[in-house]
Amino acid sequence: MIGGRGKHSGRQLVRRLRSELRGCERQNALLQVRLRRTQQDLKTQTVQREMADAIVLQQTAALQQKNQRIAELEHRLQAASEDTVETPLPVGDHLTAA
Protein backbone atom coordinates (compact mmCIF):
# COMPACT_ATOMS: atom_id res chain seq x y z
CA MET A 1 0.00 0.00 0.00
CA ILE A 2 1.23 3.42 -0.95
CA GLY A 3 0.05 6.27 1.19
CA GLY A 4 -2.56 4.09 2.89
CA ARG A 5 -4.37 3.15 -0.31
CA GLY A 6 -5.09 -0.31 -1.60
CA LYS A 7 -4.69 -1.78 -5.08
CA HIS A 8 -8.24 -0.89 -6.00
CA SER A 9 -7.79 2.86 -5.50
CA GLY A 10 -4.49 2.76 -7.42
CA ARG A 11 -6.20 1.21 -10.43
CA GLN A 12 -8.94 3.80 -10.25
CA LEU A 13 -6.33 6.53 -10.22
CA VAL A 14 -4.60 5.05 -13.27
CA ARG A 15 -7.95 4.80 -15.11
CA ARG A 16 -8.83 8.36 -14.22
CA LEU A 17 -5.42 9.63 -15.31
CA ARG A 18 -5.62 7.71 -18.60
CA SER A 19 -9.07 9.11 -19.21
CA GLU A 20 -7.81 12.63 -18.53
CA LEU A 21 -4.87 11.98 -20.86
CA ARG A 22 -7.25 10.91 -23.66
CA GLY A 23 -9.31 14.06 -23.07
CA CYS A 24 -6.16 16.20 -23.23
CA GLU A 25 -5.07 14.44 -26.42
CA ARG A 26 -8.48 15.13 -28.02
CA GLN A 27 -8.33 18.76 -26.94
CA ASN A 28 -4.77 19.02 -28.26
CA ALA A 29 -5.86 17.60 -31.65
CA LEU A 30 -8.71 20.13 -31.85
CA LEU A 31 -6.38 22.98 -30.93
CA GLN A 32 -3.90 21.87 -33.61
CA VAL A 33 -6.69 21.99 -36.21
CA ARG A 34 -7.64 25.47 -35.04
CA LEU A 35 -3.98 26.54 -35.16
CA ARG A 36 -3.60 25.30 -38.75
CA ARG A 37 -6.78 27.12 -39.77
CA THR A 38 -5.60 30.29 -38.07
CA GLN A 39 -2.21 30.05 -39.76
CA GLN A 40 -3.88 29.60 -43.15
CA ASP A 41 -6.17 32.57 -42.47
CA LEU A 42 -3.13 34.63 -41.54
CA LYS A 43 -1.37 33.68 -44.78
CA THR A 44 -4.48 34.59 -46.78
CA GLN A 45 -4.84 37.92 -45.01
CA THR A 46 -1.14 38.65 -45.49
CA VAL A 47 -1.44 38.09 -49.24
CA GLN A 48 -4.56 40.25 -49.37
CA ARG A 49 -2.83 43.03 -47.43
CA GLU A 50 0.20 42.88 -49.73
CA MET A 51 -2.06 43.12 -52.77
CA ALA A 52 -3.93 46.06 -51.26
CA ASP A 53 -0.62 47.78 -50.43
CA ALA A 54 0.54 47.34 -54.03
CA ILE A 55 -2.70 48.86 -55.33
CA VAL A 56 -2.39 51.78 -52.93
CA LEU A 57 1.21 52.38 -54.06
CA GLN A 58 0.17 52.33 -57.73
CA GLN A 59 -2.69 54.73 -57.10
CA THR A 60 -0.45 57.01 -55.03
CA ALA A 61 2.13 57.12 -57.84
CA ALA A 62 -0.58 57.87 -60.41
CA LEU A 63 -1.99 60.67 -58.25
CA GLN A 64 1.46 62.14 -57.74
CA GLN A 65 2.01 62.18 -61.50
CA LYS A 66 -1.36 63.85 -62.03
CA ASN A 67 -0.58 66.40 -59.32
CA GLN A 68 2.76 67.17 -60.97
CA ARG A 69 1.05 67.58 -64.34
CA ILE A 70 -1.59 69.86 -62.82
CA ALA A 71 1.11 71.96 -61.13
CA GLU A 72 3.00 72.18 -64.43
CA LEU A 73 -0.12 73.25 -66.32
CA GLU A 74 -1.02 75.79 -63.64
CA HIS A 75 2.51 77.19 -63.84
CA ARG A 76 2.33 77.41 -67.63
CA LEU A 77 -1.11 79.03 -67.42
CA GLN A 78 0.16 81.57 -64.92
CA ALA A 79 3.20 82.29 -67.08
CA ALA A 80 1.02 82.67 -70.18
CA SER A 81 -1.33 85.00 -68.31
CA GLU A 82 1.56 87.11 -67.13
CA ASP A 83 3.01 87.21 -70.65
CA THR A 84 -0.20 88.46 -72.18
CA VAL A 85 -0.66 91.12 -69.55
CA GLU A 86 2.87 92.42 -69.46
CA THR A 87 4.00 91.96 -73.06
CA PRO A 88 2.99 94.87 -75.26
CA LEU A 89 1.66 94.08 -78.69
CA PRO A 90 4.21 94.72 -81.38
CA VAL A 91 3.36 97.66 -83.59
CA GLY A 92 5.65 98.49 -86.34
CA ASP A 93 6.55 98.26 -89.98
CA HIS A 94 5.05 94.82 -90.56
CA LEU A 95 1.53 96.15 -89.70
CA THR A 96 1.74 99.13 -92.01
CA ALA A 97 3.07 97.00 -94.88
CA ALA A 98 -0.02 94.84 -94.88
Kinemage of the C-alpha trace (Angstrom):
@kinemage 1
@onewidth
@group {chain A} dominant
@subgroup {mainchain}
@vectorlist {calphas} color= white
{ca met a 1} P 0.000 0.000 0.000
{ca ile a 2} L 1.228 3.419 -0.948
{ca gly a 3} L 0.048 6.273 1.194
{ca gly a 4} L -2.556 4.091 2.895
{ca arg a 5} L -4.366 3.151 -0.311
{ca gly a 6} L -5.087 -0.306 -1.595
{ca lys a 7} L -4.694 -1.783 -5.081
{ca his a 8} L -8.236 -0.888 -5.999
{ca ser a 9} L -7.790 2.859 -5.497
{ca gly a 10} L -4.489 2.760 -7.417
{ca arg a 11} L -6.202 1.207 -10.428
{ca gln a 12} L -8.937 3.800 -10.246
{ca leu a 13} L -6.331 6.530 -10.217
{ca val a 14} L -4.601 5.051 -13.275
{ca arg a 15} L -7.952 4.796 -15.112
{ca arg a 16} L -8.831 8.363 -14.221
{ca leu a 17} L -5.423 9.634 -15.312
{ca arg a 18} L -5.615 7.707 -18.605
{ca ser a 19} L -9.071 9.114 -19.212
{ca glu a 20} L -7.808 12.634 -18.526
{ca leu a 21} L -4.873 11.985 -20.858
{ca arg a 22} L -7.249 10.913 -23.661
{ca gly a 23} L -9.312 14.060 -23.067
{ca cys a 24} L -6.162 16.195 -23.226
{ca glu a 25} L -5.072 14.443 -26.416
{ca arg a 26} L -8.481 15.126 -28.023
{ca gln a 27} L -8.333 18.755 -26.941
{ca asn a 28} L -4.773 19.018 -28.265
{ca ala a 29} L -5.863 17.602 -31.647
{ca leu a 30} L -8.712 20.129 -31.853
{ca leu a 31} L -6.380 22.981 -30.934
{ca gln a 32} L -3.900 21.870 -33.606
{ca val a 33} L -6.688 21.988 -36.213
{ca arg a 34} L -7.640 25.475 -35.045
{ca leu a 35} L -3.982 26.537 -35.161
{ca arg a 36} L -3.596 25.298 -38.746
{ca arg a 37} L -6.783 27.118 -39.773
{ca thr a 38} L -5.604 30.290 -38.066
{ca gln a 39} L -2.208 30.049 -39.760
{ca gln a 40} L -3.882 29.602 -43.151
{ca asp a 41} L -6.172 32.570 -42.467
{ca leu a 42} L -3.127 34.629 -41.540
{ca lys a 43} L -1.374 33.676 -44.783
{ca thr a 44} L -4.482 34.590 -46.783
{ca gln a 45} L -4.839 37.919 -45.008
{ca thr a 46} L -1.136 38.651 -45.488
{ca val a 47} L -1.435 38.092 -49.243
{ca gln a 48} L -4.563 40.254 -49.375
{ca arg a 49} L -2.826 43.035 -47.430
{ca glu a 50} L 0.200 42.879 -49.727
{ca met a 51} L -2.064 43.120 -52.772
{ca ala a 52} L -3.925 46.065 -51.259
{ca asp a 53} L -0.616 47.775 -50.431
{ca ala a 54} L 0.535 47.340 -54.034
{ca ile a 55} L -2.703 48.857 -55.332
{ca val a 56} L -2.385 51.785 -52.934
{ca leu a 57} L 1.213 52.377 -54.061
{ca gln a 58} L 0.171 52.325 -57.726
{ca gln a 59} L -2.690 54.734 -57.103
{ca thr a 60} L -0.450 57.008 -55.035
{ca ala a 61} L 2.127 57.125 -57.835
{ca ala a 62} L -0.584 57.866 -60.410
{ca leu a 63} L -1.987 60.667 -58.248
{ca gln a 64} L 1.462 62.139 -57.741
{ca gln a 65} L 2.014 62.176 -61.505
{ca lys a 66} L -1.356 63.852 -62.025
{ca asn a 67} L -0.581 66.395 -59.318
{ca gln a 68} L 2.758 67.165 -60.967
{ca arg a 69} L 1.051 67.576 -64.343
{ca ile a 70} L -1.585 69.862 -62.821
{ca ala a 71} L 1.114 71.961 -61.135
{ca glu a 72} L 3.004 72.178 -64.433
{ca leu a 73} L -0.122 73.251 -66.321
{ca glu a 74} L -1.020 75.792 -63.642
{ca his a 75} L 2.505 77.191 -63.839
{ca arg a 76} L 2.326 77.406 -67.631
{ca leu a 77} L -1.112 79.027 -67.423
{ca gln a 78} L 0.161 81.565 -64.918
{ca ala a 79} L 3.199 82.291 -67.080
{ca ala a 80} L 1.017 82.669 -70.178
{ca ser a 81} L -1.332 85.002 -68.310
{ca glu a 82} L 1.560 87.114 -67.134
{ca asp a 83} L 3.010 87.213 -70.654
{ca thr a 84} L -0.203 88.463 -72.182
{ca val a 85} L -0.659 91.123 -69.552
{ca glu a 86} L 2.874 92.418 -69.463
{ca thr a 87} L 3.996 91.959 -73.059
{ca pro a 88} L 2.989 94.868 -75.255
{ca leu a 89} L 1.663 94.080 -78.692
{ca pro a 90} L 4.205 94.723 -81.380
{ca val a 91} L 3.355 97.657 -83.588
{ca gly a 92} L 5.651 98.488 -86.343
{ca asp a 93} L 6.551 98.256 -89.976
{ca his a 94} L 5.045 94.820 -90.562
{ca leu a 95} L 1.527 96.155 -89.695
{ca thr a 96} L 1.737 99.126 -92.013
{ca ala a 97} L 3.071 96.997 -94.877
{ca ala a 98} L -0.018 94.843 -94.882
